Amino acid sequence: MITKEEITIKVPSEVAEAYRNATEEEREQLELKIAAIMQFQFTTKRRESIARLRNTMDKASFEAQERGLTHEILKSLLNDDE
């Protein structure tokens, strides 16, 4: 079962009035739609951030290899503290 929490958002007065005048069933449907839109928005932003990070890491790796960094050199650099 999904746990629900109440949040407060600001909307234009007309929207607030229409929501207050809606039936319980209409309000529930609106809540589901708003939750789906928000979930999609947050999921999309997270995916985009992950894709940008991967792209940046790939570019850095490619540039390092182009400049002569090998696995052996990287391993040596990472184990330098030992």
C-alpha contacts under 8 A as a table, 3 or more apart, distances in Angstrom:
res1	aa1	res2	aa2	distance
11	V	15	V	6.25
11	V	16	A	6.39
12	P	15	V	5.38
12	P	16	A	6.47
13	S	16	A	5.09
13	S	17	E	6.13
14	E	17	E	5.12
14	E	18	A	6.12
15	V	18	A	5.10
15	V	19	Y	6.12
16	A	19	Y	5.10
16	A	20	R	6.21
17	E	20	R	5.11
17	E	21	N	6.17
18	A	21	N	5.07
18	A	22	A	6.10
19	Y	22	A	5.13
19	Y	27	R	6.56
22	A	25	E	7.96
22	A	26	E	5.76
22	A	27	R	6.11
23	T	26	E	5.11
23	T	27	R	6.22
24	E	27	R	5.09
24	E	28	E	6.18
25	E	28	E	5.11
25	E	29	Q	6.26
26	E	29	Q	5.10
26	E	30	L	6.17
27	R	30	L	5.03
27	R	31	E	6.10
28	E	31	E	5.06
28	E	32	L	6.27
29	Q	32	L	5.16
29	Q	33	K	6.26
30	L	33	K	5.06
30	L	34	I	6.07
31	E	34	I	5.16
31	E	35	A	6.02
32	L	35	A	5.13
32	L	36	A	6.14
33	K	36	A	5.10
33	K	37	I	6.22
34	I	37	I	5.13
34	I	38	M	6.17
35	A	38	M	5.17
35	A	39	Q	6.02
36	A	39	Q	5.08
36	A	40	F	6.07
37	I	40	F	5.18
37	I	41	Q	6.14
38	M	41	Q	5.01
38	M	42	F	6.20
39	Q	42	F	5.28
39	Q	43	T	6.02
40	F	43	T	5.13
40	F	44	T	5.94
41	Q	44	T	5.24
41	Q	45	K	6.24
42	F	45	K	5.19
42	F	46	R	6.21
43	T	46	R	5.14
43	T	47	R	6.21
44	T	47	R	5.12
44	T	48	E	6.12
45	K	48	E	5.07
45	K	49	S	6.13
46	R	49	S	5.09
46	R	50	I	6.21
47	R	50	I	5.12
47	R	51	A	6.12
48	E	51	A	5.05
48	E	52	R	6.15
49	S	52	R	5.11
49	S	53	L	6.17
50	I	53	L	5.07
50	I	54	R	6.15
51	A	54	R	5.13
51	A	55	N	6.08
52	R	55	N	5.03
52	R	56	T	6.12
53	L	56	T	5.10
53	L	57	M	6.13
54	R	57	M	5.06
54	R	58	D	6.05
55	N	58	D	5.09
55	N	59	K	6.20
56	T	59	K	5.14
56	T	60	A	6.17
57	M	60	A	5.09
57	M	61	S	6.07
58	D	61	S	5.08
58	D	62	F	6.09
59	K	62	F	5.09
59	K	63	E	6.08
60	A	63	E	5.16
60	A	64	A	6.05
61	S	64	A	5.13
61	S	65	Q	6.17
62	F	65	Q	5.16
62	F	66	E	6.08
63	E	66	E	4.96
63	E	67	R	6.23
64	A	67	R	5.10
64	A	68	G	6.44
64	A	69	L	5.32
65	Q	68	G	5.07
65	Q	69	L	4.79
65	Q	70	T	6.47
66	E	69	L	7.33
69	L	73	I	6.16
69	L	74	L	6.70
70	T	73	I	5.20
70	T	74	L	6.16
71	H	74	L	5.08
71	H	75	K	5.98
72	E	75	K	5.10
72	E	76	S	6.11
73	I	76	S	5.02
73	I	77	L	6.14
74	L	77	L	5.04
74	L	78	L	6.11
75	K	78	L	5.10
75	K	79	N	6.07
76	S	79	N	5.18
76	S	80	D	5.99
77	L	80	D	5.13
78	L	81	D	7.49
79	N	82	E	5.70
